[in-house]
Amino acid sequence: MKKISVKNIDGTIEEVDLINAFKINDINKRFVILSKGEKVGEGMSKIYISEFVENEPGVFSLIGITDDDVWAKVKQAMKEIVEG
């Protein structure tokens, strides 16, 4: 699994696992699925899903998903990834 560095709000840098990245064309937004290796049950890991934008070449920001319609589209895209 590919490791990427994420800068947190407090300025600290954290290495996380990039599980997947995908674009939803009809809303023209890109998303990532990340893991910090946190266990939430037997054989289960906690994942994080976020929109991302490229501020300048190679510099990205993660944006929380707050819109219910966008979140529904993200869940549908993730379902298609798993099934596909």
C-alpha positions as CSV (number, residue, x, y, z in Angstrom):
1,M,0.0,0.0,0.0
2,K,1.3,3.5,-0.9
3,K,2.2,5.8,2.0
4,I,1.5,9.5,1.7
5,S,2.2,12.4,4.1
6,V,-0.7,14.5,5.3
7,K,-0.3,17.8,7.1
8,N,-2.8,18.1,10.0
9,I,-4.5,21.3,11.0
10,D,-2.1,21.7,13.9
11,G,0.8,21.6,11.4
12,T,2.1,18.1,12.3
13,I,2.8,15.7,9.4
14,E,1.4,12.2,9.5
15,E,2.1,9.2,7.3
16,V,-1.0,7.4,6.2
17,D,-1.9,4.6,3.9
18,L,-3.5,5.6,0.6
19,I,-6.2,2.9,0.0
20,N,-7.8,4.4,-3.1
21,A,-8.4,7.7,-4.9
22,F,-11.3,8.3,-7.3
23,K,-13.1,11.0,-9.2
24,I,-16.9,11.5,-9.4
25,N,-17.3,13.0,-12.9
26,D,-20.8,14.4,-12.6
27,I,-19.8,16.6,-9.6
28,N,-16.2,17.1,-10.8
29,K,-14.7,16.2,-7.4
30,R,-11.8,13.9,-6.4
31,F,-11.8,11.8,-3.2
32,V,-9.3,9.7,-1.3
33,I,-9.7,6.7,1.1
34,L,-7.0,6.7,3.8
35,S,-6.1,4.6,6.7
36,K,-3.9,5.3,9.8
37,G,-3.8,1.6,10.7
38,E,-6.3,2.0,13.5
39,K,-8.1,-1.2,14.4
40,V,-11.9,-1.0,15.2
41,G,-12.6,-4.6,15.6
42,E,-11.3,-8.0,14.7
43,G,-9.9,-7.8,11.2
44,M,-11.3,-4.3,10.7
45,S,-9.5,-1.0,10.2
46,K,-10.8,2.5,10.5
47,I,-10.8,4.4,7.2
48,Y,-11.0,8.1,6.4
49,I,-12.7,9.5,3.3
50,S,-12.1,13.1,2.1
51,E,-12.4,15.3,-0.9
52,F,-9.0,16.5,-2.1
53,V,-7.9,19.4,-4.2
54,E,-4.5,20.3,-5.7
55,N,-3.6,23.8,-4.5
56,E,-0.4,23.8,-6.6
57,P,1.5,21.1,-8.4
58,G,2.1,18.3,-5.8
59,V,0.4,20.1,-2.9
60,F,-3.0,18.9,-1.9
61,S,-5.6,19.8,0.7
62,L,-8.1,17.4,2.2
63,I,-11.6,18.8,2.6
64,G,-14.3,17.2,4.8
65,I,-17.5,16.0,3.2
66,T,-20.4,18.0,4.7
67,D,-23.0,17.9,1.9
68,D,-25.4,15.0,2.2
69,D,-25.9,14.8,-1.6
70,V,-22.1,14.6,-2.2
71,W,-21.8,12.0,0.6
72,A,-24.5,9.8,-1.1
73,K,-22.5,10.0,-4.3
74,V,-19.3,9.1,-2.5
75,K,-21.0,6.0,-0.9
76,Q,-22.3,4.9,-4.3
77,A,-18.9,5.3,-5.9
78,M,-17.3,3.3,-3.1
79,K,-19.9,0.5,-3.5
80,E,-19.1,0.4,-7.2
81,I,-15.3,0.1,-6.4
82,V,-15.9,-2.8,-4.0
83,E,-18.3,-4.6,-6.5
84,G,-16.3,-3.8,-9.6
